[in-house]
Amino acid sequence: MLLVIDVGNTNTVLGLYDGEHLVHDWRIRTEIDHTIDEYGVLISNLYHSSRMKEKEIKAVTAIIISCVVPPMLNILEPLCVKYFNIKP
């Protein structure tokens, strides 16, 4: 599975793909003052509210980040390593 994170000035959109098929997507507000752990908890809550199974969550093997808000990279890159053990 591929997790795609598109960071815009107002919103951040996350999409989870299985091949070319979009399995889940979420939209959250872009907040540069949130910590890595705050975003980690938020993403975890999004997963669980979508009724994703643990094996689906662990099936993420790659992450792509598109970002027009450079300070967000300082949050999202370490988040991916800490919570997914994946370097985007």
N, C-alpha and C positions, 0 to 999 in steps of 0.2 A: 504494500500500500504506500501511496505517496501523499504526504501532507504538504499542501501548498498554502503559504501565508502571503497575502498581498496587503501590504501596509500603505494606507493612504493617509492624507492629512487629517481626515475626520474619522474614517472607519478602517478597521482591519478585518479582512475577510479571510476565513480559513476554509479550505476545501480538502476533503479526504477522497482520494481516487483509488479505485481498484482497476488498474489498467487505464482505459480511457473513460471508464464509468465513474461519474461523481456519486459517491456513496452518501456523504453528509456534507453540509456546509453551514457555516455560522458567520455572523457579523457582530463585531464588538467595536466599541469606541476606542480609538487610538489615544492612549494616555502615556506620555513619556515619563510621568512621575511614578508609575507603578513599578514595583520591584519584580525581579525574576520569579520569586515565589508567588507573588500575587497573580501574575499571568499564568504560572503553572497551575495554581488552584482553579483559576477561571477556566482554563482549557480542560482540566480534569472534570469540572462540573458540566461543561458543555458536552463532553463525551458521555458522561453518565446520564444526563438529561435526555440524550438521544438514544438511550437504552443500548449503547454499544457494549458488546461483550469484551471481557478482558483479552481474549485472543485476537479480537479485531484491533484493539488498542496496541497490542504488542506486535501486530502485523505491519506497523509503520516501519519501512526500511529506508526511506529517503525523505528529505525535507527540502523544499525550495522556498526561498524568501525573496519576494520582490518588494522593494521599500523606497519610498520617496521621503521618508523621515529618518535621516541618518542616526539620530540618537536611539531610535528603536532597535537598530542592529546590535547595540551594546546590551540590550535586554534579551532579544530573541535568540541570538547566536548561543550565548551561554545557557539559555533556557532549553534549547534543543539538545545540548550536550547533557545537561543535568537530568532532564526528565525523559528523554528518549534515547540517550546514549548515541546520538547521531549528530555529526557535524554537518550543518547545512551547506 
